[in-house]
């Protein structure tokens, strides 16, 4: 599957994500999906990215509630 088609799939699903999760969380999910669809990741890079996303999500939930 080429990069263009993966990006197209992510962007085509963005409105569904917004309806399901709300605008803010849909933006985070879409950006993360676009980041992961653009290149292959090593195990170390994947781990650090997931850790950073978890910390951002935790901070966002704390500020929101």
mmJSON file of the N, C-alpha and C atoms, coordinates in Angstrom:
{"data_MODEL":{"atom_site":{
"group_PDB":["ATOM","ATOM","ATOM","ATOM","ATOM","ATOM","ATOM","ATOM","ATOM","ATOM","ATOM","ATOM","ATOM","ATOM","ATOM","ATOM","ATOM","ATOM","ATOM","ATOM","ATOM","ATOM","ATOM","ATOM","ATOM","ATOM","ATOM","ATOM","ATOM","ATOM","ATOM","ATOM","ATOM","ATOM","ATOM","ATOM","ATOM","ATOM","ATOM","ATOM","ATOM","ATOM","ATOM","ATOM","ATOM","ATOM","ATOM","ATOM","ATOM","ATOM","ATOM","ATOM","ATOM","ATOM","ATOM","ATOM","ATOM","ATOM","ATOM","ATOM","ATOM","ATOM","ATOM","ATOM","ATOM","ATOM","ATOM","ATOM","ATOM","ATOM","ATOM","ATOM","ATOM","ATOM","ATOM","ATOM","ATOM","ATOM","ATOM","ATOM","ATOM","ATOM","ATOM","ATOM","ATOM","ATOM","ATOM","ATOM","ATOM","ATOM","ATOM","ATOM","ATOM","ATOM","ATOM","ATOM","ATOM","ATOM","ATOM","ATOM","ATOM","ATOM","ATOM","ATOM","ATOM","ATOM","ATOM","ATOM","ATOM","ATOM","ATOM","ATOM","ATOM","ATOM","ATOM","ATOM","ATOM","ATOM","ATOM","ATOM","ATOM","ATOM","ATOM","ATOM","ATOM","ATOM","ATOM","ATOM","ATOM","ATOM","ATOM","ATOM","ATOM","ATOM","ATOM","ATOM","ATOM","ATOM","ATOM","ATOM","ATOM","ATOM","ATOM","ATOM","ATOM","ATOM","ATOM","ATOM","ATOM","ATOM","ATOM","ATOM","ATOM","ATOM","ATOM","ATOM","ATOM","ATOM","ATOM","ATOM","ATOM","ATOM","ATOM","ATOM","ATOM","ATOM","ATOM","ATOM","ATOM","ATOM","ATOM","ATOM","ATOM","ATOM","ATOM","ATOM","ATOM","ATOM","ATOM","ATOM","ATOM","ATOM","ATOM","ATOM","ATOM","ATOM","ATOM","ATOM","ATOM","ATOM","ATOM","ATOM","ATOM","ATOM","ATOM"],
"id":[1,2,3,4,5,6,7,8,9,10,11,12,13,14,15,16,17,18,19,20,21,22,23,24,25,26,27,28,29,30,31,32,33,34,35,36,37,38,39,40,41,42,43,44,45,46,47,48,49,50,51,52,53,54,55,56,57,58,59,60,61,62,63,64,65,66,67,68,69,70,71,72,73,74,75,76,77,78,79,80,81,82,83,84,85,86,87,88,89,90,91,92,93,94,95,96,97,98,99,100,101,102,103,104,105,106,107,108,109,110,111,112,113,114,115,116,117,118,119,120,121,122,123,124,125,126,127,128,129,130,131,132,133,134,135,136,137,138,139,140,141,142,143,144,145,146,147,148,149,150,151,152,153,154,155,156,157,158,159,160,161,162,163,164,165,166,167,168,169,170,171,172,173,174,175,176,177,178,179,180,181,182,183,184,185,186,187,188,189,190,191,192,193,194,195],
"type_symbol":["N","C","C","N","C","C","N","C","C","N","C","C","N","C","C","N","C","C","N","C","C","N","C","C","N","C","C","N","C","C","N","C","C","N","C","C","N","C","C","N","C","C","N","C","C","N","C","C","N","C","C","N","C","C","N","C","C","N","C","C","N","C","C","N","C","C","N","C","C","N","C","C","N","C","C","N","C","C","N","C","C","N","C","C","N","C","C","N","C","C","N","C","C","N","C","C","N","C","C","N","C","C","N","C","C","N","C","C","N","C","C","N","C","C","N","C","C","N","C","C","N","C","C","N","C","C","N","C","C","N","C","C","N","C","C","N","C","C","N","C","C","N","C","C","N","C","C","N","C","C","N","C","C","N","C","C","N","C","C","N","C","C","N","C","C","N","C","C","N","C","C","N","C","C","N","C","C","N","C","C","N","C","C","N","C","C","N","C","C","N","C","C","N","C","C"],
"label_atom_id":["N","CA","C","N","CA","C","N","CA","C","N","CA","C","N","CA","C","N","CA","C","N","CA","C","N","CA","C","N","CA","C","N","CA","C","N","CA","C","N","CA","C","N","CA","C","N","CA","C","N","CA","C","N","CA","C","N","CA","C","N","CA","C","N","CA","C","N","CA","C","N","CA","C","N","CA","C","N","CA","C","N","CA","C","N","CA","C","N","CA","C","N","CA","C","N","CA","C","N","CA","C","N","CA","C","N","CA","C","N","CA","C","N","CA","C","N","CA","C","N","CA","C","N","CA","C","N","CA","C","N","CA","C","N","CA","C","N","CA","C","N","CA","C","N","CA","C","N","CA","C","N","CA","C","N","CA","C","N","CA","C","N","CA","C","N","CA","C","N","CA","C","N","CA","C","N","CA","C","N","CA","C","N","CA","C","N","CA","C","N","CA","C","N","CA","C","N","CA","C","N","CA","C","N","CA","C","N","CA","C","N","CA","C","N","CA","C","N","CA","C","N","CA","C","N","CA","C"],
"label_alt_id":[null,null,null,null,null,null,null,null,null,null,null,null,null,null,null,null,null,null,null,null,null,null,null,null,null,null,null,null,null,null,null,null,null,null,null,null,null,null,null,null,null,null,null,null,null,null,null,null,null,null,null,null,null,null,null,null,null,null,null,null,null,null,null,null,null,null,null,null,null,null,null,null,null,null,null,null,null,null,null,null,null,null,null,null,null,null,null,null,null,null,null,null,null,null,null,null,null,null,null,null,null,null,null,null,null,null,null,null,null,null,null,null,null,null,null,null,null,null,null,null,null,null,null,null,null,null,null,null,null,null,null,null,null,null,null,null,null,null,null,null,null,null,null,null,null,null,null,null,null,null,null,null,null,null,null,null,null,null,null,null,null,null,null,null,null,null,null,null,null,null,null,null,null,null,null,null,null,null,null,null,null,null,null,null,null,null,null,null,null,null,null,null,null,null,null],
"label_comp_id":["UNK","UNK","UNK","UNK","UNK","UNK","UNK","UNK","UNK","UNK","UNK","UNK","UNK","UNK","UNK","UNK","UNK","UNK","UNK","UNK","UNK","UNK","UNK","UNK","UNK","UNK","UNK","UNK","UNK","UNK","UNK","UNK","UNK","UNK","UNK","UNK","UNK","UNK","UNK","UNK","UNK","UNK","UNK","UNK","UNK","UNK","UNK","UNK","UNK","UNK","UNK","UNK","UNK","UNK","UNK","UNK","UNK","UNK","UNK","UNK","UNK","UNK","UNK","UNK","UNK","UNK","UNK","UNK","UNK","UNK","UNK","UNK","UNK","UNK","UNK","UNK","UNK","UNK","UNK","UNK","UNK","UNK","UNK","UNK","UNK","UNK","UNK","UNK","UNK","UNK","UNK","UNK","UNK","UNK","UNK","UNK","UNK","UNK","UNK","UNK","UNK","UNK","UNK","UNK","UNK","UNK","UNK","UNK","UNK","UNK","UNK","UNK","UNK","UNK","UNK","UNK","UNK","UNK","UNK","UNK","UNK","UNK","UNK","UNK","UNK","UNK","UNK","UNK","UNK","UNK","UNK","UNK","UNK","UNK","UNK","UNK","UNK","UNK","UNK","UNK","UNK","UNK","UNK","UNK","UNK","UNK","UNK","UNK","UNK","UNK","UNK","UNK","UNK","UNK","UNK","UNK","UNK","UNK","UNK","UNK","UNK","UNK","UNK","UNK","UNK","UNK","UNK","UNK","UNK","UNK","UNK","UNK","UNK","UNK","UNK","UNK","UNK","UNK","UNK","UNK","UNK","UNK","UNK","UNK","UNK","UNK","UNK","UNK","UNK","UNK","UNK","UNK","UNK","UNK","UNK"],
"label_asym_id":["A","A","A","A","A","A","A","A","A","A","A","A","A","A","A","A","A","A","A","A","A","A","A","A","A","A","A","A","A","A","A","A","A","A","A","A","A","A","A","A","A","A","A","A","A","A","A","A","A","A","A","A","A","A","A","A","A","A","A","A","A","A","A","A","A","A","A","A","A","A","A","A","A","A","A","A","A","A","A","A","A","A","A","A","A","A","A","A","A","A","A","A","A","A","A","A","A","A","A","A","A","A","A","A","A","A","A","A","A","A","A","A","A","A","A","A","A","A","A","A","A","A","A","A","A","A","A","A","A","A","A","A","A","A","A","A","A","A","A","A","A","A","A","A","A","A","A","A","A","A","A","A","A","A","A","A","A","A","A","A","A","A","A","A","A","A","A","A","A","A","A","A","A","A","A","A","A","A","A","A","A","A","A","A","A","A","A","A","A","A","A","A","A","A","A"],
"label_entity_id":["1","1","1","1","1","1","1","1","1","1","1","1","1","1","1","1","1","1","1","1","1","1","1","1","1","1","1","1","1","1","1","1","1","1","1","1","1","1","1","1","1","1","1","1","1","1","1","1","1","1","1","1","1","1","1","1","1","1","1","1","1","1","1","1","1","1","1","1","1","1","1","1","1","1","1","1","1","1","1","1","1","1","1","1","1","1","1","1","1","1","1","1","1","1","1","1","1","1","1","1","1","1","1","1","1","1","1","1","1","1","1","1","1","1","1","1","1","1","1","1","1","1","1","1","1","1","1","1","1","1","1","1","1","1","1","1","1","1","1","1","1","1","1","1","1","1","1","1","1","1","1","1","1","1","1","1","1","1","1","1","1","1","1","1","1","1","1","1","1","1","1","1","1","1","1","1","1","1","1","1","1","1","1","1","1","1","1","1","1","1","1","1","1","1","1"],
"label_seq_id":[1,1,1,2,2,2,3,3,3,4,4,4,5,5,5,6,6,6,7,7,7,8,8,8,9,9,9,10,10,10,11,11,11,12,12,12,13,13,13,14,14,14,15,15,15,16,16,16,17,17,17,18,18,18,19,19,19,20,20,20,21,21,21,22,22,22,23,23,23,24,24,24,25,25,25,26,26,26,27,27,27,28,28,28,29,29,29,30,30,30,31,31,31,32,32,32,33,33,33,34,34,34,35,35,35,36,36,36,37,37,37,38,38,38,39,39,39,40,40,40,41,41,41,42,42,42,43,43,43,44,44,44,45,45,45,46,46,46,47,47,47,48,48,48,49,49,49,50,50,50,51,51,51,52,52,52,53,53,53,54,54,54,55,55,55,56,56,56,57,57,57,58,58,58,59,59,59,60,60,60,61,61,61,62,62,62,63,63,63,64,64,64,65,65,65],
"pdbx_PDB_ins_code":[null,null,null,null,null,null,null,null,null,null,null,null,null,null,null,null,null,null,null,null,null,null,null,null,null,null,null,null,null,null,null,null,null,null,null,null,null,null,null,null,null,null,null,null,null,null,null,null,null,null,null,null,null,null,null,null,null,null,null,null,null,null,null,null,null,null,null,null,null,null,null,null,null,null,null,null,null,null,null,null,null,null,null,null,null,null,null,null,null,null,null,null,null,null,null,null,null,null,null,null,null,null,null,null,null,null,null,null,null,null,null,null,null,null,null,null,null,null,null,null,null,null,null,null,null,null,null,null,null,null,null,null,null,null,null,null,null,null,null,null,null,null,null,null,null,null,null,null,null,null,null,null,null,null,null,null,null,null,null,null,null,null,null,null,null,null,null,null,null,null,null,null,null,null,null,null,null,null,null,null,null,null,null,null,null,null,null,null,null,null,null,null,null,null,null],
"Cartn_x":[0.851,0.0,0.903,0.611,1.45,1.11,2.032,1.826,0.61,0.372,-0.751,-2.084,-2.211,-3.479,-3.697,-2.647,-2.789,-3.194,-2.597,-2.969,-4.413,-4.816,-6.192,-7.189,-6.851,-7.73,-7.861,-6.753,-6.784,-7.651,-7.444,-8.205,-9.68,-9.984,-11.38,-12.117,-11.397,-12.026,-12.085,-11.486,-11.46,-12.857,-13.808,-15.145,-15.833,-15.616,-16.199,-15.589,-14.284,-13.631,-14.174,-14.404,-14.92,-16.313,-17.15,-18.495,-18.432,-17.497,-17.42,-16.753,-15.684,-14.888,-14.874,-15.426,-15.334,-14.147,-14.152,-13.151,-11.727,-11.524,-10.161,-9.495,-10.206,-9.619,-9.466,-10.395,-10.282,-9.044,-8.708,-7.498,-6.261,-6.215,-5.06,-4.933,-6.052,-6.024,-5.616,-6.147,-5.823,-4.354,-3.842,-2.423,-1.517,-1.867,-1.071,-1.133,-2.312,-2.452,-1.654,-1.674,-0.887,0.606,1.03,2.443,2.872,2.054,2.417,2.287,1.454,1.284,2.386,3.169,4.141,5.455,5.808,7.08,7.058,7.949,8.099,8.889,8.56,9.201,9.995,11.095,11.856,11.192,11.594,10.989,11.248,12.441,12.773,11.974,11.889,11.147,9.657,9.131,7.722,7.439,8.319,8.137,8.167,9.115,9.201,8.02,7.553,6.395,5.138,4.944,3.781,3.825,4.996,5.138,4.79,5.277,4.965,3.467,2.849,1.407,0.614,1.059,0.382,0.483,1.647,1.808,0.944,0.861,0.012,-1.453,-1.875,-3.26,-3.575,-2.648,-2.842,-2.974,-2.13,-2.213,-3.512,-3.932,-5.168,-6.364,-6.393,-7.492,-7.501,-6.328,-6.256,-6.748,-6.387,-6.828,-8.312,-8.814,-10.212,-11.147,-10.719,-11.652,-11.151],
"Cartn_y":[-1.165,0.0,1.236,2.168,3.352,4.349,5.294,6.292,7.159,7.491,8.362,7.712,6.413,5.752,5.616,5.393,5.316,6.66,7.73,9.071,9.369,8.966,9.164,8.441,7.228,6.465,7.156,7.631,8.327,9.58,10.369,11.604,11.332,10.252,9.912,9.507,8.944,8.519,9.623,10.76,11.852,12.327,12.501,12.931,11.91,10.629,9.603,9.66,9.884,10.012,11.211,12.31,13.513,13.263,12.58,12.278,11.332,10.394,9.394,9.909,10.725,11.098,12.584,13.405,14.85,15.403,16.714,17.344,17.215,17.488,17.509,16.136,15.105,13.766,13.246,13.608,13.203,13.807,15.043,15.675,14.918,14.542,13.804,12.447,11.749,10.434,10.564,11.566,11.753,12.1,13.007,13.368,12.177,11.394,10.207,9.202,9.036,8.106,8.568,9.868,10.399,10.21,10.401,10.234,8.78,7.837,6.429,5.916,6.53,6.038,6.517,7.494,8.06,7.305,6.526,5.805,4.628,3.685,2.552,3.0,2.435,2.872,1.73,2.081,1.088,0.892,-0.126,-0.424,0.7,1.252,2.326,3.586,3.91,5.088,4.923,3.747,3.484,3.599,3.045,3.103,4.537,5.317,6.692,7.525,7.269,7.99,7.635,6.365,5.949,6.506,6.561,7.138,8.627,9.34,10.764,10.983,10.163,10.299,9.994,9.01,8.682,9.834,10.47,11.61,12.791,13.039,14.122,13.822,12.6,12.216,12.335,11.926,12.034,13.481,14.356,15.774,16.373,15.996,16.519,16.093,14.834,14.364,15.048,15.301,15.989,17.427,18.115,19.493,19.571,18.582,18.582,18.252,17.365,16.904,17.184],
"Cartn_z":[0.0,0.0,0.0,-0.838,-0.933,0.165,0.38,1.421,1.137,-0.136,-0.467,-0.122,-0.377,-0.092,1.414,2.186,3.635,4.216,3.723,4.176,3.785,2.599,2.157,3.037,3.444,4.329,5.677,6.226,7.518,7.415,6.379,6.232,5.941,5.239,4.966,6.236,7.203,8.46,9.51,9.255,10.23,10.648,9.739,10.179,11.094,10.828,11.707,13.102,13.157,14.459,15.226,14.507,15.167,15.74,15.007,15.515,16.712,16.683,17.742,19.012,18.876,20.026,20.345,19.5,19.692,18.925,18.742,17.876,18.417,19.71,20.25,20.174,20.619,20.611,19.183,18.307,16.899,16.25,16.605,16.074,16.526,17.79,18.314,17.62,17.479,16.827,15.368,14.677,13.262,13.076,13.905,13.793,14.083,15.093,15.403,14.248,13.672,12.546,11.339,11.067,9.956,10.2,11.443,11.768,11.545,12.002,11.884,10.459,9.633,8.271,7.331,7.739,6.804,6.741,7.755,7.709,8.668,8.425,9.33,10.558,11.695,12.934,13.549,14.187,14.928,16.292,17.008,18.303,19.311,19.317,20.254,19.925,18.659,18.238,18.543,18.314,18.601,20.094,20.913,22.363,22.868,22.41,22.877,22.392,21.183,20.665,21.446,21.736,22.518,23.932,24.527,25.853,25.837,24.844,24.736,24.519,23.68,23.452,24.713,25.493,26.742,27.734,27.802,28.711,28.288,26.993,26.499,26.791,26.574,26.851,28.341,29.179,30.616,31.05,30.521,30.854,30.356,29.149,28.58,29.424,29.853,30.692,32.048,32.607,33.895,33.779,32.716,32.522,32.213,31.531,31.122,32.279,33.161,34.212,35.535],
"occupancy":[1.0,1.0,1.0,1.0,1.0,1.0,1.0,1.0,1.0,1.0,1.0,1.0,1.0,1.0,1.0,1.0,1.0,1.0,1.0,1.0,1.0,1.0,1.0,1.0,1.0,1.0,1.0,1.0,1.0,1.0,1.0,1.0,1.0,1.0,1.0,1.0,1.0,1.0,1.0,1.0,1.0,1.0,1.0,1.0,1.0,1.0,1.0,1.0,1.0,1.0,1.0,1.0,1.0,1.0,1.0,1.0,1.0,1.0,1.0,1.0,1.0,1.0,1.0,1.0,1.0,1.0,1.0,1.0,1.0,1.0,1.0,1.0,1.0,1.0,1.0,1.0,1.0,1.0,1.0,1.0,1.0,1.0,1.0,1.0,1.0,1.0,1.0,1.0,1.0,1.0,1.0,1.0,1.0,1.0,1.0,1.0,1.0,1.0,1.0,1.0,1.0,1.0,1.0,1.0,1.0,1.0,1.0,1.0,1.0,1.0,1.0,1.0,1.0,1.0,1.0,1.0,1.0,1.0,1.0,1.0,1.0,1.0,1.0,1.0,1.0,1.0,1.0,1.0,1.0,1.0,1.0,1.0,1.0,1.0,1.0,1.0,1.0,1.0,1.0,1.0,1.0,1.0,1.0,1.0,1.0,1.0,1.0,1.0,1.0,1.0,1.0,1.0,1.0,1.0,1.0,1.0,1.0,1.0,1.0,1.0,1.0,1.0,1.0,1.0,1.0,1.0,1.0,1.0,1.0,1.0,1.0,1.0,1.0,1.0,1.0,1.0,1.0,1.0,1.0,1.0,1.0,1.0,1.0,1.0,1.0,1.0,1.0,1.0,1.0,1.0,1.0,1.0,1.0,1.0,1.0],
"B_iso_or_equiv":[0.0,0.0,0.0,0.0,0.0,0.0,0.0,0.0,0.0,0.0,0.0,0.0,0.0,0.0,0.0,0.0,0.0,0.0,0.0,0.0,0.0,0.0,0.0,0.0,0.0,0.0,0.0,0.0,0.0,0.0,0.0,0.0,0.0,0.0,0.0,0.0,0.0,0.0,0.0,0.0,0.0,0.0,0.0,0.0,0.0,0.0,0.0,0.0,0.0,0.0,0.0,0.0,0.0,0.0,0.0,0.0,0.0,0.0,0.0,0.0,0.0,0.0,0.0,0.0,0.0,0.0,0.0,0.0,0.0,0.0,0.0,0.0,0.0,0.0,0.0,0.0,0.0,0.0,0.0,0.0,0.0,0.0,0.0,0.0,0.0,0.0,0.0,0.0,0.0,0.0,0.0,0.0,0.0,0.0,0.0,0.0,0.0,0.0,0.0,0.0,0.0,0.0,0.0,0.0,0.0,0.0,0.0,0.0,0.0,0.0,0.0,0.0,0.0,0.0,0.0,0.0,0.0,0.0,0.0,0.0,0.0,0.0,0.0,0.0,0.0,0.0,0.0,0.0,0.0,0.0,0.0,0.0,0.0,0.0,0.0,0.0,0.0,0.0,0.0,0.0,0.0,0.0,0.0,0.0,0.0,0.0,0.0,0.0,0.0,0.0,0.0,0.0,0.0,0.0,0.0,0.0,0.0,0.0,0.0,0.0,0.0,0.0,0.0,0.0,0.0,0.0,0.0,0.0,0.0,0.0,0.0,0.0,0.0,0.0,0.0,0.0,0.0,0.0,0.0,0.0,0.0,0.0,0.0,0.0,0.0,0.0,0.0,0.0,0.0,0.0,0.0,0.0,0.0,0.0,0.0],
"pdbx_formal_charge":[null,null,null,null,null,null,null,null,null,null,null,null,null,null,null,null,null,null,null,null,null,null,null,null,null,null,null,null,null,null,null,null,null,null,null,null,null,null,null,null,null,null,null,null,null,null,null,null,null,null,null,null,null,null,null,null,null,null,null,null,null,null,null,null,null,null,null,null,null,null,null,null,null,null,null,null,null,null,null,null,null,null,null,null,null,null,null,null,null,null,null,null,null,null,null,null,null,null,null,null,null,null,null,null,null,null,null,null,null,null,null,null,null,null,null,null,null,null,null,null,null,null,null,null,null,null,null,null,null,null,null,null,null,null,null,null,null,null,null,null,null,null,null,null,null,null,null,null,null,null,null,null,null,null,null,null,null,null,null,null,null,null,null,null,null,null,null,null,null,null,null,null,null,null,null,null,null,null,null,null,null,null,null,null,null,null,null,null,null,null,null,null,null,null,null],
"auth_seq_id":[1,1,1,2,2,2,3,3,3,4,4,4,5,5,5,6,6,6,7,7,7,8,8,8,9,9,9,10,10,10,11,11,11,12,12,12,13,13,13,14,14,14,15,15,15,16,16,16,17,17,17,18,18,18,19,19,19,20,20,20,21,21,21,22,22,22,23,23,23,24,24,24,25,25,25,26,26,26,27,27,27,28,28,28,29,29,29,30,30,30,31,31,31,32,32,32,33,33,33,34,34,34,35,35,35,36,36,36,37,37,37,38,38,38,39,39,39,40,40,40,41,41,41,42,42,42,43,43,43,44,44,44,45,45,45,46,46,46,47,47,47,48,48,48,49,49,49,50,50,50,51,51,51,52,52,52,53,53,53,54,54,54,55,55,55,56,56,56,57,57,57,58,58,58,59,59,59,60,60,60,61,61,61,62,62,62,63,63,63,64,64,64,65,65,65],
"auth_comp_id":["UNK","UNK","UNK","UNK","UNK","UNK","UNK","UNK","UNK","UNK","UNK","UNK","UNK","UNK","UNK","UNK","UNK","UNK","UNK","UNK","UNK","UNK","UNK","UNK","UNK","UNK","UNK","UNK","UNK","UNK","UNK","UNK","UNK","UNK","UNK","UNK","UNK","UNK","UNK","UNK","UNK","UNK","UNK","UNK","UNK","UNK","UNK","UNK","UNK","UNK","UNK","UNK","UNK","UNK","UNK","UNK","UNK","UNK","UNK","UNK","UNK","UNK","UNK","UNK","UNK","UNK","UNK","UNK","UNK","UNK","UNK","UNK","UNK","UNK","UNK","UNK","UNK","UNK","UNK","UNK","UNK","UNK","UNK","UNK","UNK","UNK","UNK","UNK","UNK","UNK","UNK","UNK","UNK","UNK","UNK","UNK","UNK","UNK","UNK","UNK","UNK","UNK","UNK","UNK","UNK","UNK","UNK","UNK","UNK","UNK","UNK","UNK","UNK","UNK","UNK","UNK","UNK","UNK","UNK","UNK","UNK","UNK","UNK","UNK","UNK","UNK","UNK","UNK","UNK","UNK","UNK","UNK","UNK","UNK","UNK","UNK","UNK","UNK","UNK","UNK","UNK","UNK","UNK","UNK","UNK","UNK","UNK","UNK","UNK","UNK","UNK","UNK","UNK","UNK","UNK","UNK","UNK","UNK","UNK","UNK","UNK","UNK","UNK","UNK","UNK","UNK","UNK","UNK","UNK","UNK","UNK","UNK","UNK","UNK","UNK","UNK","UNK","UNK","UNK","UNK","UNK","UNK","UNK","UNK","UNK","UNK","UNK","UNK","UNK","UNK","UNK","UNK","UNK","UNK","UNK"],
"auth_asym_id":["A","A","A","A","A","A","A","A","A","A","A","A","A","A","A","A","A","A","A","A","A","A","A","A","A","A","A","A","A","A","A","A","A","A","A","A","A","A","A","A","A","A","A","A","A","A","A","A","A","A","A","A","A","A","A","A","A","A","A","A","A","A","A","A","A","A","A","A","A","A","A","A","A","A","A","A","A","A","A","A","A","A","A","A","A","A","A","A","A","A","A","A","A","A","A","A","A","A","A","A","A","A","A","A","A","A","A","A","A","A","A","A","A","A","A","A","A","A","A","A","A","A","A","A","A","A","A","A","A","A","A","A","A","A","A","A","A","A","A","A","A","A","A","A","A","A","A","A","A","A","A","A","A","A","A","A","A","A","A","A","A","A","A","A","A","A","A","A","A","A","A","A","A","A","A","A","A","A","A","A","A","A","A","A","A","A","A","A","A","A","A","A","A","A","A"],
"auth_atom_id":["N","CA","C","N","CA","C","N","CA","C","N","CA","C","N","CA","C","N","CA","C","N","CA","C","N","CA","C","N","CA","C","N","CA","C","N","CA","C","N","CA","C","N","CA","C","N","CA","C","N","CA","C","N","CA","C","N","CA","C","N","CA","C","N","CA","C","N","CA","C","N","CA","C","N","CA","C","N","CA","C","N","CA","C","N","CA","C","N","CA","C","N","CA","C","N","CA","C","N","CA","C","N","CA","C","N","CA","C","N","CA","C","N","CA","C","N","CA","C","N","CA","C","N","CA","C","N","CA","C","N","CA","C","N","CA","C","N","CA","C","N","CA","C","N","CA","C","N","CA","C","N","CA","C","N","CA","C","N","CA","C","N","CA","C","N","CA","C","N","CA","C","N","CA","C","N","CA","C","N","CA","C","N","CA","C","N","CA","C","N","CA","C","N","CA","C","N","CA","C","N","CA","C","N","CA","C","N","CA","C","N","CA","C","N","CA","C","N","CA","C","N","CA","C","N","CA","C"],
"pdbx_PDB_model_num":[1,1,1,1,1,1,1,1,1,1,1,1,1,1,1,1,1,1,1,1,1,1,1,1,1,1,1,1,1,1,1,1,1,1,1,1,1,1,1,1,1,1,1,1,1,1,1,1,1,1,1,1,1,1,1,1,1,1,1,1,1,1,1,1,1,1,1,1,1,1,1,1,1,1,1,1,1,1,1,1,1,1,1,1,1,1,1,1,1,1,1,1,1,1,1,1,1,1,1,1,1,1,1,1,1,1,1,1,1,1,1,1,1,1,1,1,1,1,1,1,1,1,1,1,1,1,1,1,1,1,1,1,1,1,1,1,1,1,1,1,1,1,1,1,1,1,1,1,1,1,1,1,1,1,1,1,1,1,1,1,1,1,1,1,1,1,1,1,1,1,1,1,1,1,1,1,1,1,1,1,1,1,1,1,1,1,1,1,1,1,1,1,1,1,1]
}}}
